[in-house]
Amino acid sequence: MKSFSQDAEFVASLWRGLRAEQSLFLSIYLEDEFCGYCGIKLIDTRTPEIAIELLKKYHGQGIGYDALTALMNGYVKCVDVDYFLSRVV
């Protein structure tokens, strides 16, 4: 998403979404190092869309899988979910 970071409108929209009251976003750390984030875009639906973005150096190590698995497993304990949606860009 490096090219998108140059677009001020995209960056502003991303920050609005991350800070919205109806969303849940969590930072991902490996030991004390920030790896990225994952979250749920809208929490007021039974079909929430999950999102994740990792720094490139953490790709392909299973960190994203583990983070999303933990997020979804924890989320379904608190909220009724029919299924999760995911959009790949």
N, C-alpha and C positions, 0 to 999 in steps of 0.2 A: 504494500500500500504506500510505498515510498512516494510515487508520483502524486498520489492524492494529498499528501501532506503539504504540497505546494499550493493547493487550492484553498484559499481562506474561507470560502463558503462551506466547503466540505468539512474543514476542521471545526468551524463554529457549530455546524450541525452535529458532528460527532460529540463534541463536548456537551451540547444541550441534551442529547440522548443519554450520555453517561451519567448526567446529573439529574435526570428526570425522576420524579417521585415514584413513578410506576415501573421503574427498572431496578435491577439488582446487578451490580458489577463488583467483582472481587479481583484483587491483585494476586498474581501467581509468583511465588518466591521459591527458589531452590536454595536451601540454607539461608543465607542473608542476601542473596542476589535476586533482583527483580527480573522476572522472565517474560512477563506480559500480563494480560488480564483475560478473564472470561466472565460471562454473565448471562442474564436473561433480560431481553429487551422490554417485554411487557409482562408484568406479574399478574395482571387482572384478566387472564384468559386461561382456559383449560388446555390450550395448545400453544405454550410459550415458545418463542424463538430464542435459541441459544446462540451465543457469539463468543468467539475467542480470537485473540491475536497474540502471537508470541514473537519475541525478538528472533531474528533469523538464526542466531547461533544456538537456539534451543529447539529448532525444528528437528524432527526425526528421532527424538530421544524418548518418546512416550510421555513427555511432560504434559502436553496438551490433552492427550487421552485421559491420563490420570486426573487432571484438573476438571475436565468436563464430567467424567464419571463421578467424582466426588460431589460436584455441584448438583448434578441431576439426582443422585441418590439422596442427598440431603434435602433437596427441594421437595421431592415427592413425599417426604415424611411430614411436611408442613402444609402442602397445598395439593388439592386434587388436580391431577394432570391426566389427560387422555393420551397425549403423546407430545413429544418435543419436535419442533421444526428447526431446521438448520439451512442456511443459505451459504453456498460456497461461491466465492468471487475470485 
